Structure formats: C-alpha cells, structure tokens
Amino acid sequence: MYQILAYSIYLSISLITVLVVGKSLHRNGKDFLFAECPDEQLSSSANNFLYIGYCLVNTGFAFYFLNSASIILSFAQLLEFIATSEGIIFLSLGFLHALNVILAPRIISFFLSKKLNQY
C-alpha cells in the first residue's frame, strides 16, 4: 500500500518539477543564449537542445530512483523516501543548470566560430 502511494507521489512531484523548472529555464534561457550568441537560429536551437536533454536526463534520473528504492512499510519511510529522492533530483537540477550556464556559452561560441570559418 505504502509502496504504490510513495511511487505515485514521488513520480508526480518529480515529473511536475522537471517540466515546470525546465519550461522556466527554457523560456528565460533564450535571452541568456542570445546574449552569448547573436545568431538567433543557433541560440534557439541550442536552447531547445538543452531543454530536451534536461528533461530526458532528469526524468531518467527520477525513474532510476524507483529501481533503487527499498520496501516502504510505514508512513515515516514513505516521507523519508520522497524527501531523499526529491532532494537528489533537486540537487541534480541545480548541478545541471550550473553546468549549462558555464558550458553552453563556450559550446555555442565554438560552433559559431566553426560556422564563421566555413565562409
């Protein structure tokens, strides 16, 4: 009983969090990427690529934790499972966002320089 409830609550919170945070980062990331790369098509493509990758990685991460969960026999264990798993998901979201902010401009400038060298 607790196992099904824990999985349902956890997946609902995880998927909603990933989609809401991802959509927010996608919407606000356009300006950041456009500031780094004035080529609108390239920055838009990079933003879409980052959004899809972000959603896939974090959704996969959420489903992976279902595999590593132990048997839940009490309400306290249910809360502990949800809090621990969601905390790890939130940490991974923060880590991936920081990594994207650091690496995305460098990757875009690399591809932009390759595009300019073609002409």
Salt bridges, closest charged atoms under 4 A:
ASP39 OD2 - LYS115 NZ 2.65
